[in-house]
Amino acid sequence: MLDPIHYSIEVPCSQKKAFTVFVENIGNWWPLDKRSMSLMETGTPAKTVQLEPKAGGKIVEIGGDDTEYLWGTIKTYDPHDFMAMDFHMGLPPETASLVEVRFTVLDDERTRVELTQSNWEAFGDMAEMMRNGYGSGWVLIFEQGFKSACGE
């Protein structure tokens, strides 16, 4: 059994804004030029990624050729505090990890965002490789993408 990944950052915005940026603007801050199914399959970055803001909502990448790639499904949606999702980024849904994101108020203009990714066993023989890839990937995704989007 592989340990979960825990990643925490402080962002320079209110809890409400941090949650809204994460959910509604994911297509603007996610580094699609570095992390997208379209890029891996066709060599062309995706146009966007969209998240349906509700329990049962889908996370879908729209490729450069308009192909849709299912990344996951929202399991828990509690604005502006918490969300959890099955996350498999283009792989079959039965190989989904669990990503949980908590938004904690530090003050009016600072929020701690804590991400935990677990259920690596769902990836079978690829579990360790997937965990290692996501471990370094969240640093890029959160530090260079999400954190700067919250400061805008």
KAWO-V28865 format. One record per backbone hydrogen bond with DSSP energy under -0.5 kcal/mol. CO is the residue of the C=O (numbers start at 1). NH is the residue of the N-H. Records with the same first field share a line. If there is no record, write none. Layout:
CO=NH + NH
This chain:
5=117
7=115
9=113
11=13 + 111
14=18
15=19
16=20
17=21
18=22
19=23
20=24 + 25
21=25
23=26
25=28 + 29
26=30
30=32
31=34 + 35
32=46
36=40
37=41
38=42 + 43 + 44
39=43
48=62
50=60
51=53
52=54
54=57
57=74
58=52 + 60
59=71 + 72
60=50
61=63 + 69
62=47 + 48
63=66
67=63
69=61 + 71
70=90
71=88 + 89
72=59
73=86
74=56
76=84
78=81 + 82
81=103
82=78
83=101
84=75 + 76
85=99
86=73
87=97
88=91
92=95
93=96
97=87 + 99
98=100 + 118
99=85
100=116
101=83
102=104 + 114
104=112
107=106 + 110
110=106 + 107
111=11 + 113
112=104 + 114
113=9 + 115
114=102
115=7
116=100
117=5
118=98
119=122
120=123
121=124
123=126
124=127
126=130
127=131
128=132
129=133
130=134
131=135
132=136
133=137
134=138
136=140
137=141
138=142
139=143 + 144
140=144 + 145
141=145 + 146
142=147
145=149
146=150
147=151
149=152
